Amino acid sequence: MNVLAAALAAAEETVVYGPSSVDSAGFFLDFAWLVPLLPALSFAGILLFGKRMRSKGSALGVAAVAGSFVLSLGAVVTWIGHRDEAHEGVQAVHRTVGWLDLGGITHDAGILLDGLSVMMLFVVTAVSLLVHVYSTDYVAGDARYTHFFAFLSLFTAAMLFFVLSDNLLQMIVGWELVGVCSFVLIGHWWEDKANSDAALKAFFTNRVGDVGLLVGVSILFFAAGRTFDTLTLSERINAGEVSHTALVVASLCLLAAVMSKSGQFILHTWLPDAMAGPTPVSALIHAATMVVAGIFMVARLYPVFWEGMSIAGSSINVLALVGAVTLLFGGLLAFTQNDIKKVLAYSTVSQLGYMVMALGVGAWTAAMFHLFTHAFFKACLFLGSGSVSHAVHSFDMKTDMGGLRRVMPHTYRTFLVATIALMGLPPLAGFWSKDEILAGTGGWGLFGGTHGNGNYTLMLVMGMVGAAVTAAYMTRVVYLTFFGAYRGHGHPHESGPRILVPLYVLAFFAALSGLFNMPKGFQLWPAAWQERFGHYVEPVAAYFPAIGHAKPSWSLAVVSVLVALIGAGLAWRYYFKGVQARSEAAGEPLTEIDDGPVSRGGLPRAVHTALVNKYYFDHLYTGVIVKAVKGPLARAVYWSNQRVIDGVVNEAGRQSVAAGRAVYDHVDQTLIDRVIVDGSGRASDGAGESLRTMQTGKVQQYAAILFAAATVLAGVFILVLSI
């Protein structure tokens, strides 16, 4: 990464796409490569010198990410200025240098800056900075404090490198580096086997999807004319120069990578187990880094999915279906979790499903807007759960929490704000982004519909039900954590300022970030400030497909709010009325109704059992597939190795020995030794004996032989000279 940064610094020009014919887009855009470089240098510095520092390396990590945040903020301001200029300003900044020469083809490396990447720079650096500050208190005294901050910096650098990637090869590097960092941080407390198992589960599950990534990228490389360049690839797809069949296969392969990295069904099982890592890591993974990498990849390579999935004018496709199934069934799993972080983990699975579904129905801007708002309220919720666990030394809502609003009022207020935003209730951020996704399905036919890119009515219905489920399980979380009687031990207390300040900042954005993309026609908001997020973030160049945009539907907004209120109301009636009344009557803190629908059996019991067992996916993977690999399959392979492979090798060895013995007996001993060697010896001996008989000692005989030899030699000379 540092080598790339140095090379980019030496590059002579910045290619600016758009009507502006300028050589530079401004300092903050031209030198955006400094944003990932600072935390990367921080990683190296903390590893080398962190333990000698007074802060054990945390101050260096905070300072580096703060510097990246300032640079990102400058990039945002500069980008807004360019986009607001006449003629729509700059459309993309593409800065490259030569990198690799493979097979006669030169592959560049560089940065690609447009509205999407600028938005991601802001989200990643803002959330990461708050997580760094929060961590200085949360992991204080940890045995690997320095190690933690080193990899937290590298994690941030890897994600920033990924979102700035100019081509598919760079994206693969960033993608894998993010995965390695998550593995290290999830297993931070590796002494506990459950933690190391969770890290390995995340690592191996992501490797399954990464096979799809490598295959998909390879297909795109050859189908698009042997190029990894993202802009060139997208432009050729939009121009119809790439085979549709290749795009179908490539999009399905890349979807497998998205399913693993972004926790989509059926490769979602690693995400809740990743809660084994420290809470700040969970917040960073679920809000701004690891899991949104898959969403970003789809958004960056959207022409591949737009054409490969035939999104326009359709009513269903694989991308939208995977997202819809994930958002609904992931949310249902949150009901049966007692660990507050696992509830939020399944909530993340569900919200990522919303984003994938939005991309699948063509609501690109809505998906990115939900990624933007979700980063703030989900980070606030995770850090809030960490604040609570810091006080009660547990994450179990049923046994160790309850009534904490009285002793932790600041944590309670910020958690409640983020909860309302997640529920999608107005006027907080989650309402605006969730409603935009529902409108983007184009499935709402009341009062003229929403005019999306297709008629995805099924997706709309599943999104509505998912909204009710979200409101219900978050109502349960709020009750079990902050209401009723305290069920834990000791005396919990409010957290310190290094924990509370990040919570208040995130709660502020959770409440107000929805104002960045207020719908057109909203009379309470100035017209010049409406739909600003889409204006600044959605690309308008040739590398982005011509997608349609849904119209706001106030009837849909009202219905979606009513659906969410129904879900929250049912949970409120069960917990705030039923459970609370039973607790008061029993004189002891209760967390559920003993004679509820589940206890009576039938379908509710069956559904509850399936949810408790997480749809049996873990059993399928570990109890069936892994067990089969380690058991019968391993034994079969061992038998095949011993009986078949080793048998063939052993038989080949025996035959080789027999052949060698035959060669030794018949060829070496008989033919060579006895016939050739011994025979030649006997012949030589006989010849010697014959010659020895000629040595008589008579001078006359020797002279005759010499004369005969001289005569023969003279004849030979005469013959040669005559020729």
N, C-alpha and C positions, 0 to 999 in steps of 0.2 A: 504494500500500500504506500509506503514511504517512497519507494522507487518510482511508482507511478506519479505521485505528487511532484517529485522533483522533475520528472520529465514534462509534466504539464506546465510547471512553472517556466520551463525553457521554451515552451511552444510559442510560435511567433504570431499566431493569429487566432481570433475567435470567429467562428462561422456563425453569423446571426441569421436566422430564418425569419422572413417576414418582409413587409414593405420597406422597413428601415434599411438603408444601405450604409451601415456603419461598421467600423472595424472592432468596436468595443461596445459591450452592453452595460458597462459600468463596473466599478471595482468589485462589488459584492457578488455579481453574477460571473464575472470573468475569473475571479479567484475563489469560487465556491468550493474548490477542492480543499481549501483550508479547513472547511467545516469537519470532514471526517479525519483530516490529518491531526488536528489538535488532540482529540481523545486517543488516537492511535499512539501519538508521542507520549501522552499521559500514561498509557498502558506500559510502555517500555520504561518510562521514568519511575513509575511506582514499583515495578518489579525489581529494578536495579537499585533504587535508592529509598524506596518507601519506608522500610523499617528503620532507617536512620533519621527520618524526618520526625519532627515533633508531633505532627498529626498522623503519623504512620501511613502517609500517602493519601489520605482522604482529601486534604486541602488541595493537592495537585489535581486530583480527579474532578473536584467541584470547579476549580478554576478553569480547567480545560473545557469542560462541558459548558460553563458559563460563557467562555469565549466563543464556542461554536454557536451558542444561542444568539449572541449578539450579531455574529456574522449572518446567521439565518434570518434574524429580524431585519438586518440590512438588505438581504436578498429579497425578502417579502416586500419591503417598501420600494425598492428599485423596480421589482417586477410589476407592482401595481402602477408605478409611474409609466412604465413602458406600455402596459396594456391600455392605459387610459389616454395615450397619445392619439393624435389623428392617424387615420388609416390603421387602427387597431394595434399599432406599435409592433414590438418584437413578438414573434410567435414561439421561438425556441432559441436557446443558446447552446451551440454544439462545439465543444473545444476538444480537439484530438491531437494525438501524436502517434507515430509508428510504434508498434508494439511487438508483434510476432510475424515471422515469415514462414508459413507452413505450406509446403507443396506448391511453391511459386506464388502463393496468394499472401499479400500483406494485410494483416489485421491490425486496426488501430485500437488504441485505448484512449479514454477520455471521459468527459462529463457531458450529460445531457440535462439541460435545465429548461423546464417549462413550468406551467402553473402547477402541474401535478407534483413534480419533484420539489418545487419551492414550498408547497404546502406541507409535504412530508418532512422537509428539513425543519420547519417550524415545530411541527407536532413532536417529532422525535427528540429534538434538543430541549424543548420546553418540558416535556414529561420526564426526560432523563435528568435534567437539572434538578427538578423537584425531588425525584427519587434519590439522587445523590445526597441532597441536603437532608432528606428524611433518614437516609441510611446512617448518617453520622451519629444519630442517636439510637436508631433501632438495633444496629449490630455492634454498638459500642461494647468493648470487652471481648469480642469474639476472638477465638484462637487464630483465625485466619482473616483478620480484619484487613490487612494490607492486600492479601490475595484477592479478597472480595472486591475491593475498589479497583484493583488492576483489571479484573475481568469485566467489571461493570463498565469501565471505560472502553474496553475492547468491544464489548457487546454493542455499545452505542456507535462506535466507529464502524463496525461491520454493517450495521443497518444503514447508516448514512452513506457508506460506500455503495451499498446495494441500490439505494434509491437514486443515486447519481450516475449509475452505470450507463455507459454509452452503448454497450453491445451485449449480446447474449452470453459471451464468455465471461465478461466481468460480472454479470448478474449471477452466473453459476458460482463464481468465487465468493461473492458477497453472501449468496444464499447458504452456501456450505459453512462459511465462517460464522454466520449467525447461529446455525445449528450447533456448531462446536461450542460456542460460548454458552448457549443455553444448556448444553449437556454439563458443562463445568459448573455453572451456577445452580442448576437444579440439584446437582449432587454436592453442593457446597459442604453440607454436613454428612459426608460420606461414611462416617463411622457407624451410622445407623443404616442397616442393610436396606430398609425400606426406601431410604433416600437414594442410595446408589442404584437400587432396582428401578426407581422412578426415572432417574437420569438415563439409564440404559434403555428403558422402554421408550422414552422420548427419542433417543438417538436412533434406535433400530426402526421404530415406526416411520420416522422421517426418511430413513434410507429406502424404505419400500417405495414411498412416493418419489424419491429422487431418481429412481430408475426411469419413471415416466418423464421427469424433467430432461434427463440426458437423451432419451429417445426422441422426445418432442423437439428439442433443440436441433438434434441431428437431422430430423426430417425437414425442419424449416430451413436449415442451412443449404441443403441440396435442392429443395423445392423452389427456393427464392433466388437461385442463381449463385450459390456458393458465397453467401455473405452472412455475417453475424451482426451486422450493423442494424440497430433497432429501427432507425428512421428509414433506411433503404428497404428493409424488409416490409415495414408497414406500408410504405408508399407503393411497393410492387403488389402487395395484396389488394390495396384499395383500387389499384389500376386494373385488377383482374388478370395479372400476369402469373399468378400462382395457382396450381391445380387445386380444385375444390376438394378432391379426395384426400390430397396431402394435408389440407387444412383441417379436415374432419379428424383424421388420425392424430395429427399434431395437437389439436385442441383437446382431444380425449386424453392423450398422454400427459399434457400439461395440467389437466384437471386432476389427475392422480397426484401430482405434486402439490397442488393447492389443497386437496383433501387431507394430506398428511400435515403440511406446514400450518394450515389454517384451521385444523380441527374439524373438518367436515365428516359427516357420516360416510363411510364406516371406519375411517381412520382417525377418529376423534379421541380414542381411549387414553392416549398419552397425556392429553391436556389437563384433565383433573388431577392425575397423579403428579403432574409437574408442580403442584402446590407443596410438594415436599421441600422445595427450596425456600430461602428467606422471603418474607412478604414483599420487600422492595423489588426483588427479582420477579415475583409473580405479577406485580403491577406493571413492570416494564415489559414483560413478555406479553401480557394480555392487552396492554393499552397501545403500545407504540412500536414494538419491534417484531419479535418472532412471528406471532400469529397473523399480523397484518402484511407480512411479506408476500404471502400467497395472493391476498387481495390486490396488493400493488402490482404484482406480476401480471395478473389478468388485466388490470387497468392499463398498464404500460403496453402490453401486447394485445390490446383490445381488437384490432382488426382480425387477428387469428381467430378469436372466439366469435366475433360478429359474423364472419363469413363461414367459419367451420361449423358453428352451431345453428346457422341460419336464424339468427335472433329476430331480424326484422320481419314483421308480418306473420309471426307464428303465435301459437298458443301454448306451446310447451317445448322445452329442450332439456338436455341433460344438465347443463349448468344451472338453470333455474330450478329444476327439480331437486338437485342435490342441495341447493341452498334452502329451499322451502322445507324439505324433510329435516334438515339440520336445525333450522330455527324452531320448528315445532317440537320435535322429539328431544332435542337437546334441552329445551326449556322445561319439558316435563320431568326430566331427570333431576332438576334442581329441587323438586318438592321433597324428595326422600333423603336429602343430605343433611346431616347434623353439623358437619364442619362448615363454618361460614365461608371459608375460602373455596371450598368445593362447590358450594352454591354459586358463588360468583364465577367460578371456572365454567360451570355448565351454562351460566348466563352468557359468558363470552362466546361459548360454542354457538349458542342461539343467535346472538347478535352478529357474529360472523356469517351465520346462515343468512341473515337479512341482507348483508352486503353482497354475498355471492348470488343470492336470488335477484337482487337489484341489477347486478351486472348481467345476469342471465336474461332479464326481460328488457334490457336496453336502457335502464335508468342509470347510466354511468355517473352522472353528476350526483344523483341521490346517493349512490353507493359511496362515493368519495366524501360526500358531506356527512354521511352517517359514520364513516371511519373517523372523520375529524371530530365530531361531537362525542362519539363513543370513547375516544382516547381520554377525554377529560373526566367524564363521569365514571368510567370504569376504573381509571387510575385512582380517583377519589375514593371509590368504594373499597378497592383493595387496600389502599393505605389506611383507610378508616378501619377496616377489619384488623389490620396490623396494630393500630392504636389500641383497639379493644383487647386484642390478645396480649399486647404488651402489659396491660393492666391486670388481666385475670390469668395470664400464663396458660392459656388454652385457646383452641379454636372451636370447641364444642359448644354450640349454642344451647343445647338442651340441658347439659349438666353443669356448665360453668358460667353461664351468662344470665341475663335478665335484669330489668330495672336499672340499667346502666345510664339511662338518660339523666338521672339525678346526680350521679357522681362524675359523669363525663359529658357535660352539656355541649362543649365545643365539638367534640367528635360526633355527638348525636346530630347536631344541626347540619354539619357538613355532609354526614352520611345520608340524612333525610333529603337534602337538596339533590344529591347524586341519585338517590333512589327514585325520586319523582321524575328526574330527567330520564332515567332508564325505563321507567314505566311508560314514557311517551305522553305525559300529561302536560297541557299548556300551562304557562307560556315557556317552560324550560326547553333546553336545547334538543333533547331527545324527541320531543313532539314534532318539531319541524322536520328533522331528518327522517324519522320513521314515516311520517305522513307523506313525504315526498317519494319514498320508496313505494308505498301503497298506491299512490297516484300513478307512478311510473309503470305499474303492471298493465294499465290500460283496461283493466277488467271491471271498472266501475261504470255501469251504464246509466245511473240515475242522473237526471238533469244534464244530459249531453255527454257524459263520460269524461275521460281524462286525456284522450288522444295520445296514448303512448306509442311504442313501437310494435305493439301487437295486442292480442286480446288474451292476457294471461289471468283469466278469472280464477283458476285453481290456485295460482300463486297468491292472489289477493285474499282468498278465503283462508289459506294457511297462514298468511301474514297477520290477518285479523285475529285468528285463534291464538297465534303466538303472542300477540300483544296482550290478550287477556291472561294467558299463562304467566307472562313476565310480571304483570301487575300483581298476580296472586302470590307467586313465590317470594317476591320482594316484600310484600306485606307480612308474610310469615317470618322473614328474616328480621324485619324491624321489630315485630312483637317479641320474638324469642330473644333478641339481643338487648333491646332497650326498654321493654315494658314487662309487667308482671313483677314478681319478686326475684331478688338475686339468688341464684342457685349455686354459686361457686364458693370458693374459700378465700380467706384473707380479706383485705380491704382495698378494693380497686380505687384508682385515682386517675385524674386527668393527665394526659401526656404533656410533654414539654413543648416549647416553642418550635424546635427543629422538626417536630412531627406535625404540630398544628398549623404552622404557616403554610406548608405545602398543601394541607387539606383545604384551607380557606381559599388559596389561589385556584386550586382545581375546582372547588365548588363554585367559585365565581365564573369560571369558564363553562362549567356544566349548566349554569343558569342562563348565561348570556351568549354563548357561541352560536346559538341558533339564529341570532339576529343577523348573521353574516349572509344568510341566503333566504331572506324573507320573500315569500311569493309575490309575483306581480299582482297588482290590484288590491293589495292589502292597504287600506286607507289610513291605518294608524302609523304607517311607516313611510318616510319620504320615497317618492318614486325613484329618485336617483340612487338610492341605497338598496333597492330591491334586486334580488338574485345576483348579488355581487360575487358570491362564492363561485357560482358557475361561470360568471364572466371572466374571473381571474384564473380559474383552475382548469376548466375544460379546454383542451387544445382546439385550435381552429385551422390548423395547417393540413397539408396533404397527407400527413402520416396518421390522421385520425379519421375514422369513418363518419359519414354524414348521418348522424343519429337524430331521431325525433325527440321532442321534449313534451312531456305531459303538461297539461294545463291544471292549475290548482282547482281543487273541488272542495268547496266548503261543506257540502253534504257528506262527502267521504270523511273529512276531518272530524265532523261532529259524531258520525257513527263510530269512527275508530276510537275517539275519546270515550264514548259510552261503553264500547266493548271493554276497554281497559278498566273503566270504573266498575263494570260488572265483575270482572276478575278480582279486582282489589276489594270490592264490596263483599264477595263471597268469602274471601280469606279473612276479611275484617270480622265478619259475622261469626266465623268459626273460632278465631283466636281471641279477638277483643271482647266478644260477647260470650261464646260458649266456653272456651278454655278458662277465661278469666272468672266467670261465674262458678265453674266447677272448682277452681282453685280456692276461691273464697269460701265455698261451702265445705270443702274438705279441710280447710285450714292448713294446706301445704301447697307449695308451688307445683303446678301441673303444666305440662307442655302439649298435651293432646287429650281428646275425649276418648275415654276407654271404650264406650259403646257406640263409637262412630260407625260410618258405613263400612270401613275396612274390616272392623272386628266382626261384622255380621256375615262375612264371606261373600261368595258369589263373584260377580264381575269386578266390583271394586277391590276385593282381596286379590284377585288374579292380576289386575293392573298394577296394584301396589307392589306385589311380589316381583313382577317384571321390572318395575322401576328400581326397586331395591337392588336387584341383581343387574341393573344397568343394561337391560335387554339381553343379558347373557353374552355380550360381546367379549368381555374379559374371559369368561369361561371358554368361549369358542377359541380365542387366541391362545390362552395359556393352558386350559384344560383339555383342549382337543388338538389344535394344530401343534403347539409347542410340545405338548406331552407326546403326541404321536411322533414328532421328529426325534425327541429324546428317547422314546420307548420303542414301539414296534418298528418304526422306520430305521432308527439307529441300529436295532438288532438285525434287521434285514440287510442293511448295508454292511454290518460287521460279518454276517454269515456269507454274504456275497464276496466280501473281501477275503475271508479265510478259505472258503470252499471254491470259489470261482476264480477270482483274480490270483490269489496265492497258489491255487491248484494249477492254473495255467503256467504260472512262473515256475513252480516246482517241477512240473512235468517237462517244461522246456529245459530246466536244469538237468534233469535225469537223462533226457534225450541227448543233451550236449555232452554229458559225461560218457554215455554209451558211444556216441559218435567219436569222441576223443580217444576212447579205449580202442575202438576199431581202427582208427587211423594209426594209433601207436602200434598195435599188434600187426596189422597187415601191411600198412604202407611204410611206417618208419622202420620197424624191426625186420620185416620180411623183405620188402622190395628195396628199400634204400640201404639198410645195413647189410643184409645178407647178399642181395643180388648185386647192387651197384657198388657199394663201398668194398665189401669183401671180394666181390668178383674182380673189381679193378685192381685190388691188391694182389690177388693171385695172378692176374694177367701181367702186372708189372713184375712180379717175382719171376714168372716164367720167361718174360722177355729179358730180364736181367741174367737169368741162368743161361739163356741162349747166347747173349752177348758175351757172357763170361767165357764161353767155350772158344770164342774167337781170340782170346788173349793167350796165345801159345808161347810167346817169347821169341818167335822166329822173325828176324828182321826182314827177310825176303817177303814174308806174308804181309807185314805191315806196309812195306813199300808198294806192293801190288794194290793194296786197298787204297793207299794215298793216290797212286796213279789213276785208279779208276774214278775216284772222286774228283780229281782235277780235270779229267776228261769230261765228266758230266757237267761240271761247272763251266768249262770253256764252251761246251755246246750250248748251254743256256745263254751265255753272253752273246755268242754269235747269232743266235736266234733273235734275241731282243734287239741287237743292233740292226739286223736286217729288217726288222719291222719298222 
